[in-house]
Amino acid sequence: MNKIKLDTGYITGTVVNQSGREVYVYKGIPYAAPPVGPLRWKPPQPAASWTGVRECSEFNIQPAQFSDPNGPGSMKSISSSEDCLYLNVLTPAQKATEKLPVMVWLHGGGLRYGNGNFPLSVNLGLPLHGVVQVNINHRLGVIGLIAHPLLSKESPQHASGNYMFLDMIAALQWVRRNIAAFGGDPHNVTIFGESGGGLKVAAIMATPLANGLFHRAIIESGGRYFDTVPLNEMEKFGGKLFHKLGVDKAKDPLAAARELPWEKIINTDQELNIEMGPEYLFMGPWQVVHDGWFLPDTLVNMFQTGWRNQVPYLVVANQGELAGPGSLIADMMIKDYLRLLTGKSTAKSRGYAAVFDQVPEGWRREGCVASHGMELHYVFGAIDDAESWAAAKGGYADSGAKSSVPTVSDTDRKVADNIETIWATFARTGNPSVKGLIDWPAWDSKTDQYLLITEPLQVKTKYTDLLKIKPDTSKWTIH
């Protein structure tokens, strides 16, 4: 399985052995042409073919994004590139005929930061539970979301913005064409993401452009940004940016803007964010646009009316996000999830609700709560990875974590194995219930049931009562 034939050429990767089991890892596979020069702010184009065998043993540089050496987490300065349309594949398959379920990871970081190469998200937990995992990199922030009247005018669809989502669709099309060579089933694909990645999942669920490209979905901590904006509103921000860049008076403003270094565009964008006010400082103005093409209506209306891609899905919030304390409290998340869950669906495309409430034993003793992103260590099987905990500790300090690396227990390991088993089972069958482990019912307004993910797993009622939680806002920031 080390040498793979794609529709663009042959690749090789590396083999990782964990507990006597092998996972084949392929890094930095191009799924579309570099979106640079005249391809900046255009839909992704096909990747070029190559001769010989391409070695895919190193990650590509992360997508171009604003960086601040003194900033927190993903805002810190890391090498970036506008040439970013690459993905990574992790597969446990020993032969191409296995038809394993496929899980496609859409990374967090709002819509402005992050990458699909982050060590935590390329852990082997899910592949060792029998799935082929694909991590996508795509355009971000102003490079991936800008709208402008001139961009809309040149588009055959009379639309602009949403380029990062078109990248994701191109990646899903790549999966459809190529994943069978990795032992994956192209007709059994689950998209999943956390935080900004959860919003990405919801947007891909809503767009008709992704019809048939995926079959289940998992949204982790993805609320708050489900309110998309109309095209003309986003075009106004694009006009402000072109003016500040000084290209609005050029003979061909689009050509002039495409000739600028991406660093100038991103740094000028941040200058404009500062001028527009503190609400734009961290995430910027660039959001999902309902443009009549990618989204014919608002994202929420696409769910409410049943126009979305009708696939089963999970929505998950972390207890600390609802009640605090923490660096990110999003107590509106349950309200946002209910707007999705109450939308029209078929019997086979129902939503399942969950709340994650597990904290590593050492941090729980210190008073830490299950804050934003904590479930990822369990989902990706990194519970014993001290390096991943240490890297994330700064995000948990406001939630009560004091030691740099927590003590983990067999209970933590059991919760990790349970959530990986549930996620992999859902990817395989479209139903998150696991015989002998948990019977997880779909949410409906009559029973109002949800799953509490801790030890032991518990099916609880009164999900809507979570709307009444009054968060501890003594230390908080909404990102």
C-alpha positions as CSV (number, residue, x, y, z in Angstrom):
1,M,0.0,0.0,0.0
2,N,3.0,2.4,0.1
3,K,3.0,3.2,-3.6
4,I,-0.4,4.7,-4.7
5,K,-1.6,5.5,-8.2
6,L,-3.7,8.8,-8.3
7,D,-5.3,10.4,-11.3
8,T,-2.3,12.8,-11.4
9,G,0.5,10.3,-10.9
10,Y,2.1,7.9,-8.5
11,I,3.0,8.8,-4.8
12,T,4.7,7.1,-1.9
13,G,4.4,7.9,1.8
14,T,5.6,6.6,5.1
15,V,4.6,3.7,7.4
16,V,4.0,4.3,11.1
17,N,3.8,1.3,13.4
18,Q,1.8,1.7,16.6
19,S,1.1,-1.2,19.0
20,G,2.0,-3.6,16.3
21,R,-0.4,-2.1,13.8
22,E,0.6,-0.2,10.6
23,V,-0.8,3.1,9.3
24,Y,0.3,4.4,6.0
25,V,0.7,8.2,6.0
26,Y,0.8,10.4,2.9
27,K,1.5,14.1,3.3
28,G,1.3,17.1,1.1
29,I,-0.7,15.6,-1.8
30,P,-1.8,18.4,-4.3
31,Y,-5.5,18.2,-4.9
32,A,-5.8,21.4,-7.0
33,A,-3.5,23.9,-8.8
34,P,-1.7,26.5,-6.7
35,P,-4.2,29.5,-6.4
36,V,-1.5,32.1,-7.1
37,G,-1.1,35.0,-9.6
38,P,-4.1,35.1,-11.9
39,L,-5.7,32.2,-10.0
40,R,-5.9,34.2,-6.8
41,W,-9.5,34.7,-5.8
42,K,-10.8,32.2,-8.4
43,P,-12.3,28.8,-8.0
44,P,-9.7,26.0,-7.6
45,Q,-8.4,24.6,-10.9
46,P,-7.2,21.0,-11.5
47,A,-3.8,19.9,-10.2
48,A,-1.1,19.2,-12.7
49,S,0.0,15.7,-13.4
50,W,3.6,14.5,-12.8
51,T,5.9,11.8,-14.1
52,G,7.8,9.3,-12.0
53,V,6.9,8.8,-8.3
54,R,6.2,11.8,-6.0
55,E,7.4,11.4,-2.5
56,C,4.7,12.5,0.0
57,S,6.5,12.3,3.3
58,E,6.6,16.0,4.3
59,F,3.7,18.4,5.1
60,N,3.2,21.4,2.8
61,I,3.6,24.9,4.4
62,Q,0.5,26.0,6.1
63,P,-2.0,28.3,4.2
64,A,-1.3,32.0,4.1
65,Q,-2.7,33.7,7.2
66,F,-2.2,36.7,9.5
67,S,0.6,36.0,12.0
68,D,1.6,37.7,15.2
69,P,4.8,36.5,16.9
70,N,3.3,37.7,20.2
71,G,-0.2,36.4,19.6
72,P,-1.9,33.3,21.1
73,G,-2.0,29.9,19.5
74,S,-2.5,29.9,15.8
75,M,-1.8,33.6,15.6
76,K,1.9,33.0,16.3
77,S,4.2,33.4,13.4
78,I,4.6,30.2,11.4
79,S,5.9,29.8,7.8
80,S,2.9,30.2,5.5
81,S,2.3,30.1,1.7
82,E,-0.5,31.0,-0.7
83,D,0.4,27.8,-2.5
84,C,-1.7,25.7,0.0
85,L,-4.1,23.3,-1.8
86,Y,-2.7,20.1,-0.4
87,L,-4.1,17.3,1.8
88,N,-2.9,14.4,4.0
89,V,-4.1,10.9,4.0
90,L,-3.8,8.3,6.9
91,T,-4.9,4.8,6.1
92,P,-4.8,1.5,8.0
93,A,-5.7,-0.4,4.8
94,Q,-3.3,-3.1,3.7
95,K,-5.0,-3.4,0.3
96,A,-7.0,-1.1,-2.0
97,T,-10.1,-3.4,-1.9
98,E,-11.0,-2.9,1.8
99,K,-13.6,-0.1,1.2
100,L,-13.1,1.5,4.7
101,P,-15.2,4.5,5.7
102,V,-13.5,7.8,5.0
103,M,-13.4,10.8,7.5
104,V,-12.4,14.2,6.0
105,W,-11.1,16.6,8.7
106,L,-11.8,20.4,8.3
107,H,-9.5,22.1,10.7
108,G,-10.4,24.8,13.2
109,G,-9.0,28.3,13.7
110,G,-12.1,30.3,12.8
111,L,-12.0,31.0,9.1
112,R,-8.7,32.8,9.3
113,Y,-6.2,30.6,11.0
114,G,-4.9,27.0,11.3
115,N,-3.9,24.1,9.1
116,G,-4.6,20.5,8.4
117,N,-1.1,19.5,9.4
118,F,-1.4,20.2,13.2
119,P,0.2,17.2,15.0
120,L,-2.8,16.6,17.2
121,S,-5.1,16.1,14.1
122,V,-2.7,13.7,12.4
123,N,-2.6,11.3,15.3
124,L,-3.4,7.7,14.5
125,G,-6.4,7.2,16.8
126,L,-9.1,7.2,14.1
127,P,-7.2,5.2,11.5
128,L,-6.5,2.5,14.2
129,H,-10.3,2.4,14.6
130,G,-10.7,1.4,11.0
131,V,-11.2,4.6,9.0
132,V,-9.2,6.3,6.3
133,Q,-8.6,9.9,7.5
134,V,-8.1,12.9,5.1
135,N,-6.9,16.3,6.4
136,I,-7.5,19.3,4.1
137,N,-5.6,22.5,3.7
138,H,-7.3,25.4,2.0
139,R,-7.3,29.2,1.6
140,L,-8.1,31.2,4.6
141,G,-9.3,34.7,5.7
142,V,-9.1,37.5,3.1
143,I,-7.3,35.1,0.7
144,G,-10.1,32.6,0.9
145,L,-13.2,34.7,1.5
146,I,-12.9,38.2,0.0
147,A,-15.9,39.4,-2.1
148,H,-15.8,42.4,-4.4
149,P,-18.1,43.7,-7.2
150,L,-15.3,43.2,-9.8
151,L,-14.8,39.6,-8.7
152,S,-18.5,39.0,-8.9
153,K,-18.6,40.6,-12.3
154,E,-15.9,38.4,-13.8
155,S,-17.5,35.2,-12.3
156,P,-19.8,33.2,-14.6
157,Q,-22.0,32.7,-11.6
158,H,-21.9,36.5,-10.7
159,A,-20.6,35.6,-7.3
160,S,-17.5,36.1,-5.2
161,G,-16.2,35.0,-1.8
162,N,-16.4,31.5,-0.4
163,Y,-13.2,30.4,-2.2
164,M,-12.1,28.3,0.8
165,F,-15.3,26.3,0.6
166,L,-14.8,25.8,-3.2
167,D,-11.4,24.4,-2.2
168,M,-13.1,22.0,0.2
169,I,-15.4,20.9,-2.5
170,A,-12.5,20.3,-4.9
171,A,-10.8,18.2,-2.1
172,L,-14.0,16.2,-1.7
173,Q,-14.1,15.6,-5.5
174,W,-10.4,14.5,-5.2
175,V,-11.5,12.0,-2.5
176,R,-14.3,10.8,-4.8
177,R,-11.8,10.1,-7.6
178,N,-8.8,8.8,-5.6
179,I,-9.6,7.5,-2.1
180,A,-10.3,3.9,-3.3
181,A,-6.6,3.6,-4.0
182,F,-6.0,4.1,-0.3
183,G,-8.5,1.4,0.7
184,G,-11.3,3.9,1.3
185,D,-14.9,3.8,0.1
186,P,-15.7,6.9,-2.0
187,H,-19.4,6.3,-1.3
188,N,-19.0,6.5,2.4
189,V,-17.5,9.8,3.4
190,T,-17.9,11.7,6.6
191,I,-16.9,15.4,7.0
192,F,-16.0,16.5,10.5
193,G,-14.6,19.6,12.0
194,E,-14.2,21.6,15.2
195,S,-14.8,25.3,16.0
196,G,-14.3,27.1,12.7
197,G,-14.1,23.6,11.2
198,G,-17.6,23.0,12.6
199,L,-18.9,26.0,10.7
200,K,-17.1,24.7,7.6
201,V,-19.0,21.4,8.0
202,A,-22.3,23.1,8.3
203,A,-21.6,25.2,5.2
204,I,-20.7,22.2,3.2
205,M,-23.8,20.5,4.4
206,A,-25.9,23.4,3.2
207,T,-24.4,24.0,-0.3
208,P,-25.9,22.2,-3.3
209,L,-22.4,22.2,-4.9
210,A,-21.4,19.4,-2.5
211,N,-24.3,17.2,-3.3
212,G,-23.3,13.5,-3.3
213,L,-19.7,14.1,-2.2
214,F,-20.2,13.1,1.5
215,H,-22.6,11.0,3.4
216,R,-22.4,11.9,7.1
217,A,-21.2,15.0,9.1
218,I,-19.9,15.8,12.6
219,I,-20.0,19.4,13.9
220,E,-17.8,19.9,17.0
221,S,-18.1,23.3,18.8
222,G,-19.2,25.0,15.6
223,G,-21.8,27.6,16.7
224,R,-22.0,31.4,16.6
225,Y,-21.1,31.9,12.9
226,F,-24.0,30.1,11.3
227,D,-25.5,33.5,10.4
228,T,-24.2,34.0,6.9
229,V,-24.1,37.4,5.2
230,P,-25.4,38.6,1.8
231,L,-23.0,39.1,-1.1
232,N,-23.5,42.8,-1.4
233,E,-22.5,43.3,2.3
234,M,-19.3,41.3,1.9
235,E,-18.5,43.2,-1.4
236,K,-18.5,46.4,0.6
237,F,-15.7,45.1,2.8
238,G,-13.8,44.1,-0.4
239,G,-14.2,47.6,-1.7
240,K,-12.7,49.1,1.5
241,L,-9.8,46.7,1.3
242,F,-9.0,47.5,-2.4
243,H,-9.2,51.2,-1.5
244,K,-6.7,50.8,1.4
245,L,-4.4,48.7,-0.8
246,G,-4.4,51.5,-3.3
247,V,-5.5,49.4,-6.3
248,D,-9.1,50.8,-6.6
249,K,-7.9,53.5,-9.0
250,A,-5.7,51.2,-11.2
251,K,-6.7,50.6,-14.8
252,D,-7.4,47.0,-13.9
253,P,-7.9,46.8,-10.1
254,L,-8.2,43.0,-10.1
255,A,-4.9,42.6,-12.0
256,A,-3.2,45.1,-9.7
257,A,-4.5,43.3,-6.6
258,R,-3.4,39.9,-7.9
259,E,0.1,41.2,-8.5
260,L,0.6,42.2,-4.9
261,P,2.4,39.9,-2.4
262,W,-0.1,38.0,-0.3
263,E,1.7,39.3,2.8
264,K,0.8,42.9,1.9
265,I,-2.8,41.9,1.4
266,I,-3.1,40.1,4.8
267,N,-1.2,42.8,6.7
268,T,-3.3,45.6,5.1
269,D,-6.4,43.6,5.9
270,Q,-5.4,43.6,9.6
271,E,-4.8,47.3,9.5
272,L,-8.3,47.8,8.2
273,N,-9.7,45.4,10.9
274,I,-8.1,47.6,13.6
275,E,-9.6,50.7,12.0
276,M,-13.1,49.1,11.8
277,G,-13.1,48.2,15.5
278,P,-12.3,45.6,18.2
279,E,-15.0,43.2,17.0
280,Y,-13.0,42.7,13.8
281,L,-9.5,42.5,15.4
282,F,-9.2,38.7,15.9
283,M,-11.4,37.1,13.2
284,G,-11.8,39.9,10.6
285,P,-14.9,40.6,8.6
286,W,-14.7,37.7,6.2
287,Q,-17.5,35.2,6.6
288,V,-19.6,32.7,4.6
289,V,-21.7,34.5,1.9
290,H,-25.1,33.5,0.7
291,D,-24.6,34.4,-2.9
292,G,-27.3,32.6,-4.8
293,W,-24.8,30.0,-6.0
294,F,-22.7,28.4,-3.2
295,L,-25.6,29.1,-0.9
296,P,-29.0,30.0,-2.5
297,D,-30.2,31.1,0.9
298,T,-28.8,31.7,4.4
299,L,-27.2,28.7,6.0
300,V,-29.8,28.4,8.7
301,N,-32.7,28.7,6.2
302,M,-31.1,25.9,4.1
303,F,-31.4,23.7,7.2
304,Q,-34.8,24.9,8.3
305,T,-36.4,24.4,4.9
306,G,-34.7,21.0,4.3
307,W,-32.7,22.3,1.2
308,R,-29.5,21.1,2.8
309,N,-27.7,17.9,1.8
310,Q,-29.8,15.3,3.6
311,V,-27.2,13.3,5.6
312,P,-27.2,12.2,9.3
313,Y,-25.1,14.4,11.5
314,L,-23.8,14.9,15.1
315,V,-23.6,18.3,16.9
316,V,-21.3,18.4,19.9
317,A,-20.6,21.2,22.5
318,N,-18.2,21.1,25.3
319,Q,-19.5,21.7,28.8
320,G,-16.9,24.4,29.6
321,E,-18.0,26.3,26.5
322,L,-21.5,26.6,27.9
323,A,-20.8,27.3,31.5
324,G,-17.2,28.5,31.6
325,P,-14.8,29.7,32.9
326,G,-12.5,29.8,29.9
327,S,-10.8,31.8,27.1
328,L,-13.8,30.9,24.8
329,I,-17.3,30.8,26.1
330,A,-20.1,30.3,23.5
331,D,-23.2,29.8,25.5
332,M,-25.2,30.6,22.3
333,M,-24.0,27.3,20.8
334,I,-27.0,25.3,21.9
335,K,-29.3,27.9,20.4
336,D,-27.4,27.7,17.1
337,Y,-27.5,23.9,17.2
338,L,-31.2,23.8,17.8
339,R,-31.7,26.0,14.7
340,L,-30.1,23.2,12.7
341,L,-31.7,20.3,14.6
342,T,-35.3,21.7,14.2
343,G,-34.9,21.9,10.4
344,K,-36.6,19.6,8.0
345,S,-35.0,16.2,7.7
346,T,-35.7,12.7,6.5
347,A,-35.8,9.7,8.8
348,K,-32.3,8.8,7.6
349,S,-30.8,12.2,8.0
350,R,-31.6,13.1,11.6
351,G,-29.3,15.1,13.9
352,Y,-27.8,13.7,17.1
353,A,-26.9,16.0,20.0
354,A,-24.0,15.6,22.5
355,V,-22.2,17.5,25.2
356,F,-18.6,16.5,25.9
357,D,-17.6,16.7,29.6
358,Q,-14.4,14.9,30.2
359,V,-11.2,16.5,31.6
360,P,-7.9,14.8,32.1
361,E,-7.7,13.6,35.7
362,G,-4.8,15.9,36.7
363,W,-6.5,19.0,35.4
364,R,-9.9,18.1,36.8
365,R,-8.3,17.9,40.3
366,E,-7.0,21.4,39.6
367,G,-10.5,22.7,38.8
368,C,-10.3,22.7,35.0
369,V,-13.5,22.3,32.9
370,A,-14.0,20.7,29.5
371,S,-13.1,23.8,27.5
372,H,-12.9,24.6,23.8
373,G,-11.0,22.1,21.9
374,M,-10.4,19.6,24.7
375,E,-12.4,16.8,23.0
376,L,-9.9,16.8,20.2
377,H,-7.3,14.9,22.3
378,Y,-9.8,12.2,22.8
379,V,-11.2,12.1,19.3
380,F,-7.8,11.8,17.7
381,G,-6.4,9.3,20.3
382,A,-3.8,11.7,21.7
383,I,-4.7,11.2,25.3
384,D,-1.2,10.0,26.3
385,D,0.6,12.5,24.0
386,A,2.3,14.8,26.5
387,E,3.5,17.1,23.7
388,S,0.0,17.7,22.4
389,W,-1.3,18.6,25.9
390,A,1.7,20.9,26.5
391,A,1.1,22.6,23.2
392,A,-2.5,23.3,24.0
393,K,-2.1,24.1,27.7
394,G,-2.2,27.9,27.1
395,G,-5.7,27.6,25.8
396,Y,-6.8,25.8,29.0
397,A,-5.2,28.0,31.6
398,D,-8.2,30.3,31.8
399,S,-10.4,27.1,32.3
400,G,-8.5,26.1,35.4
401,A,-5.5,24.1,34.1
402,K,-2.4,24.8,36.2
403,S,0.2,22.1,35.4
404,S,1.8,22.1,32.0
405,V,0.9,18.5,31.2
406,P,-2.0,16.8,32.9
407,T,-2.0,13.3,34.6
408,V,-4.3,11.1,32.5
409,S,-6.0,8.0,33.9
410,D,-7.5,4.8,32.6
411,T,-10.8,6.5,32.7
412,D,-9.5,9.2,30.3
413,R,-8.2,6.4,28.0
414,K,-11.6,4.7,28.1
415,V,-13.4,7.9,27.2
416,A,-11.0,8.4,24.3
417,D,-11.6,4.8,23.0
418,N,-15.3,5.3,23.4
419,I,-15.5,8.5,21.4
420,E,-13.2,7.1,18.7
421,T,-15.4,4.0,18.5
422,I,-18.6,6.1,18.2
423,W,-17.1,8.4,15.6
424,A,-15.8,5.5,13.5
425,T,-19.1,3.6,13.9
426,F,-21.1,6.6,12.8
427,A,-18.7,7.0,9.8
428,R,-19.3,3.4,8.9
429,T,-23.0,3.1,9.4
430,G,-24.6,6.6,9.7
431,N,-25.8,5.7,13.3
432,P,-23.7,6.6,16.3
433,S,-25.2,3.8,18.5
434,V,-22.7,1.0,19.3
435,K,-24.0,-2.3,20.4
436,G,-22.8,-3.1,24.0
437,L,-21.6,0.5,24.5
438,I,-24.4,3.1,23.9
439,D,-27.8,3.5,22.3
440,W,-27.6,7.2,21.2
441,P,-31.1,8.4,20.0
442,A,-31.6,11.1,17.4
443,W,-32.7,14.4,18.8
444,D,-36.3,15.4,18.5
445,S,-38.4,18.0,20.3
446,K,-40.6,15.5,22.1
447,T,-37.9,13.4,23.8
448,D,-35.3,16.2,23.8
449,Q,-32.5,13.7,24.3
450,Y,-28.7,14.0,24.0
451,L,-25.6,12.1,24.9
452,L,-23.3,13.2,27.7
453,I,-19.8,12.1,26.7
454,T,-17.9,11.3,29.9
455,E,-17.5,8.1,31.9
456,P,-19.9,6.5,32.0
457,L,-21.6,7.6,28.7
458,Q,-25.1,8.8,29.6
459,V,-28.2,9.5,27.5
460,K,-29.9,12.5,29.1
461,T,-33.1,14.5,28.5
462,K,-33.8,18.2,28.5
463,Y,-31.2,19.3,25.9
464,T,-33.1,22.5,25.5
465,D,-32.6,23.3,29.2
466,L,-28.9,23.9,28.4
467,L,-30.1,27.2,26.9
468,K,-30.7,28.3,30.5
469,I,-27.1,27.9,31.6
470,K,-25.6,31.2,32.9
471,P,-21.9,31.1,32.1
472,D,-19.1,32.2,34.4
473,T,-17.8,35.2,32.6
474,S,-15.1,36.2,35.1
475,K,-12.5,35.3,32.5
476,W,-13.8,35.1,29.0
477,T,-13.5,36.2,25.4
478,I,-15.7,35.1,22.5
479,H,-13.6,34.3,19.5
